[in-house]
Amino acid sequence: MELEPFDLNLRHLRALSAIMARGSMSAAAEAVGLSQPALTQGIAKIETRLGIALFERHADGMTATAEGQLLAERSDAAIIHLAQSGRSGARGFVRPELLMTSTQLRAFLAFADAGGFARAATATGLSQPALHRAVREIEQICGYPLVERRGRGVALTAAGTRLARGVRLARSELVAALAEVLGEETAPGGSLAIGAMPLSRALILPRAIARFTAEYPRVRIDVVEGSWRELIDPLLDGVLDLTVGALRDEPPRGVAQLPLLVDRLVVIGRAGHPLAAEAAPSLDRLAAYPWIVGQAGTPLRGQWEALFTGRDLPPAPIECGSVMVIREVLRQSDFLTLLSPDQIAIESGNGILATIGPPLPQSSRTIGVSTREGWRPTRAQARFLELLRTASGIPENQ
């Protein structure tokens, strides 16, 4: 059976740093409120499950192995996520993160992901009474309701949603820990989850993935397509490791951005469009045709609006972020849109779509990577970031 992050005992994981700091099992046991035999047995169980030694035992104490130090650092980060999302200053315990168990967190996250007890039971094989009990126990520990009834169903409260994000981030840290201590080609869980915005540059991500899979042939890559709005919460929840696409001028709190390149935009229409033969159509001519535009608030929509600054915007009856849909509508109509030339390279080469006029002055968007602030990539994830930079034309040594 594949090892899952919450298969490991959280209380024993919390003790790793105490053992490292104090250099002995007895001193650490006293610090974390466990008996020495219980802690000794617990650490031995983790080592057996992982098949590695976390500590070197000496006559005068213990020192962490490289794997033990990595696991301790990631475990501490996981506990911090639980602390930041679980404390409220209400009637609960002062430090609820020290009392939550892996079993409780697994059950709570199953409910949060499934959106209901029945669906969570089906997804996990746990009984509904067991799920109810685990959620009630966490509510008692935290001192506030996590679930509320809505109509005929139940849903997370605002506090429950906040805690669910903390649990997902904690799980993400433990997944990374297993990847680092077991080796990223054998560790459980996907090593790289990428959010891909449909209007991002067409060639960067495929190039980086192709090179990455050549270097890490057994590491699974999960690519999730969506708009920025659809991908930002999974990124902040730790479900996605990074996203690739157009960057925001003001990213939300907790998001770090890494620019890769500036993407120049052009007007696109079908081959044979009435404007295709004109070398440089005027804005009046461009405004005479209907447009497909991005949703309000997206960089692409902003570029389109800036193109017609000081005049009435042309009709734009279609708001769409799907390149596939945009291409097909353009092919069968006189609609226009703004895109990168790379995104229609195949259609342009086959005589299906064409650029209308020259590249637009001052019409561009910055393409890059978004991650969570404080995100610490594993070795494979860091290598993928390097490959993205290389695919963008940035030398690896910069």
N, C-alpha and C positions, 0 to 999 in steps of 0.2 A: 504494500500500500504506500502511495506517495506521501511523503512527509509534508504536512502543512504548517505554516508559521505558528498557528495557535495550538498545534499539537504539543508545543514546548510549554512547560510550566512557567507562567509569568513571575511567580514569586521567586523561583530559582534563578530566572534570568536577571531579576532585580538585584540578586545577591552577587552577581559576577564582579561588579565594580567594587563592592565592599571587600570581597576577597582580595582583589588586586591592591586596594588601598591599604589593607591591614596585614596582608601577607600570610594570613593563617585562616583556617576554616573556623576555629573556635572564636576568634575575635569577630569575624564576619557574621557568624551565626548570632552572636549577641547583638550586633548592630541591626540586623534585619528581623530580629524577633523569632528566630527558629532555633531548635536544638541543634547541636553539632551533628549528631547522627542523621537527623532529618536533612540537613543541608548537604552533608557529605553524600548521602544516598541520592539526593536530588541532582547534584552536579554530575555524579556518576551516571545517572540515567540520561542526562542530556548528552554526555560524551558517548554513551553507547548508541543513542539514537542517531547521532551525527557521524559516528565512526571516527572521531578525532579526539585528541587530547586538548583540553582547554587550559590545563595548568601543568606545570612541572612540579612534582613534589620533591622537597628537600628535607633534610633533617631539621633545618631551622625555619621552615616555612614553605610557601608556595609562590611561584611566579607564573604569570600568564604566558601562554604561548602566543604566537602571532594571531592564530585563529581565535584564541580566547579573548584577546584584546579587541579584535574586530567585532566579535559577537557582543562583548560588553558595551562598546561604543554605540552600536546600532540598537541594542536593547535599551540603553539609557535614553536614546533619542525617541524610541517608541513610547517609553514611559512619559517623557515630556509632552508628547502629543496627547496622551490620555489625560495628563494633568491639565493642560491648557483648555481642553474641551470639556472636562468633567467637573471642574470646580465651579461653584456658584456662590459660595458664601451663605447658602441657605441652611436648611436643617440637616443636610447630609454631613458625612464625615469630612474632617478638615482636609485629608488627603485621600480621596476616593480611589485614585489611581493605584494606590498600594493594596487595595482590597479587591479589586476586580480580578476575576479569574479568566483564564483562557477559554474555558467552557462557556462562561457567561458572555464574553465578547464575541465568540463565534456565533452563538445563538442570536444575540442582538443584531449583529451585522447581517445575518441571514434574513432576519425580519426586515431590516432597513432596506436591503437590496431587493427583496421580493415584494415589499409593500403590503404584507399581510401575513398572519400566522399560518393560514392554510397553505398559501403558496410557498412560504418558507419551509414548512414541514415537507412538502413535496420535493422541494429542491435539495434538502439536506438529509432527509430520512429521519430527522428528529421528530418526536411526537409534539403535537400542539401544546399539551400540558407542560412539557419540558421547556418549550420556547416561552410560554407565558411565565413560567417560574423564573427563568433566567432574566427576562426583562424586568419583572417585579423586583428581583434581587438587586439589579443595577439601579433601579429607581430608588430603592431604600438606601443604597450606598451613597448615591448622589444627592438625594434629598429633594428631588423634583420629578414631575411626571415626564416620561419620555414618549408616551403613546397616548393618543386621545381618539375618541370615537368621532367619526365624521359620517353622517348619514348611516348607511348600513355597514360601513367598513371602519377600519381604524387607520391611523396615519401617525407619523412622527410629529411631535410638537417641535417648536423652534429649538428648544434645548436638546431634544432628541436628534434633530438634524445636525446640530453642532457636534454632539457627541459622536454621531455616525461618521462625520468627517474625521474626527480625531482617531477613531478606531481604524478607519481605512488607512490613514497615514501611519499609524502604529504598525499595522499589518504590512504596509509597504516597506517600512524600515526592516522588519523581520525577514521579509522576502529577500531584500538586498543583503541582509546578514547571511542568510543561507547560501545565497549566490557567492558571496565572498569567501566563506569558510569551506564550502563544499566544492567550489569550482562552478563557473557559470554555465558549463555545458551539461551539468548533471543536477543542478539545484532545482527544486520544485518551483512552479510558477513561471510565468513569462518573464524573461529577462529584460524585455524592452517593449513598452507599449507606447505607440506613437499616435498622436492626433494629427491628421492631415487635413488642412483646409482645402476645399475643392478649387479655390481660385488662387492657390499658391503656385509658385513657379513649377512648371511641369517636370523638369528634368532633375532637379536637385535630389529629391527624395528617392526616386528609383535608382539613381546612380549610387547614392550612399548605401542603400539597402543591398544592392548587388555586390558591392565591395565588402560590406559587413558580413554577408552570408558566406562569402568565400573564406573569410578569416575565422568566422565562428559558425560553421555549418550546422551545429546542433542546437544553437540558441534560437528559441522561438521568437518571432517578431509579430506583434499584434498591431495592425494598422487600422485605426478607426477614423473614418471620414466624417466630416461635419463642418458646420459653420463655426465661427469663433464663439458665438453664444452657446452652441451645443457642446463645445469642447472645454470651455473654461472651468466649469464646475468639476468635471472628471479630472482635470489637471490638478486643481486645488485639493481634491479629495485623495489624490495619490493613485487613482485608477489609471491615469496616464502619466508616463514619465516626462514627456515633453510634447509640444506641438510645433508644427512647422507651417508657417504661413505669413500673411501680412501682419506686421507688428502694429500695435496701437500707440498713439501719441502719449496717452496717459494710461498705462496698464493698471489694472485693479491692484489693490493691496495684496501683497503676498506673491506677486508674479514678477519674475525677472526675465528680461528680454536680451537676446544676443543677436544683433544685426548680422546678416550674412551678405546681402547684396541689395542694390537698388534695381527694381524691375521697371523698365520703361514700357509704357502702355501705348497701344495703337487702337484706332477705330477698326472694327472688324465687321464685315458683311459677307454676303454670299458672293461667289464668283459670278460675274454678270450683273451685279447690283448696278443700278443706274449711276451711282457715284464712283464705281470701280475704275472707270476710264479717266477720271479727273485727277490731275497730279496733286492738287491741293484744294479740296473742296472748302468753301467758306463755312463759317459757323451757321450762316443762314441756310446753306444747303444741307448741312448736317442736321439742323434743327427741323428740317422739313420731313424727316422720317421718324418713325417710332423707334423707341430704344428698349433694350433689356438692361436693367440696372441691378446693382446689389442692394441689399436691404439698408434701410436708414441706419446710420452709425458706422457702417463699414468703411474702411479706407477707399475701396473701389467706388463706392457711392459718393464719397467726398470728392474724389478726383473728377467724377462725371459732373457733379454740380459746379466744381471750380472751372471746368472747361467752358461753361456757359455763364460765368460770372457777369453780372450787369445786364442780363437779358432774361426773358422768360425761358424757363426750362422747356425743352421739347416734350412731347407726350412720351410717357414711359409706362405703358400698361402692364409690363411684366417685371416683377422683382424676383430674381432667381439667383441662387448660388451654385447650381449644378451645371458644371461645364458641359456634361452630356446633353442636358436639356437645351442649354443655350445654343450649342452647335447645331442641333437638329432644327430648332426654330429658325435660326439664321439661314440654314440651308433651304428652307421652304418659304421664305418670306423676304421682305425688304427691310426687316428690322436691322438695327445697328447695335453694337455694344462696345465696351472697352475691355480689352484683354491683353495679355502678354503674347507676343508672336510665338513663343515656345508652345503655348497652349493650343495653337492650331497648326503646328508645324506639319503634321501628317495631312490634315485636310487642305492646307495651303499647297503642299506638294502634289496632292492629287487633284487640284483644280476644283475643290468643292467650296472653300472659303477663301477670302482675300482680305488684305489690309486695304483700308480706304484712306488714301493720302499718306503723308509722311508721319514719322513718329511725332507725338504731340509734345510741344515744348512745355516744360515744367509739369509734366503729367507722369508721375511715378509713384511707386509705393515701396516701402522697405520690407523685404522678406527676411525672416529670421526665425529663431528658435525661442519659444517661451517655456520656462520651467518654473517650479516653485522656488521662492526665495529660501535659501538654505539647503536646497536639494543637494545631496552628495551622491553623484553617480558611481555605480560600480565600475570596475575596470572595462567591461564590455560597453557599458553605456557611455563612458568617457571616450572610448574609441569611436563610437558611432558619432558623437559630436565632432570629433576630429574629421571624420569622413564627410560629414555635412559641410564643414568648412572647406575641405578640399574640393568637393563637388561644386561649391560656390565660387571657386577660383581663388580661395585664400590658401596660401602655402601652409603646410603642416607645422612649420617652425614659427609661425606668427601667432 
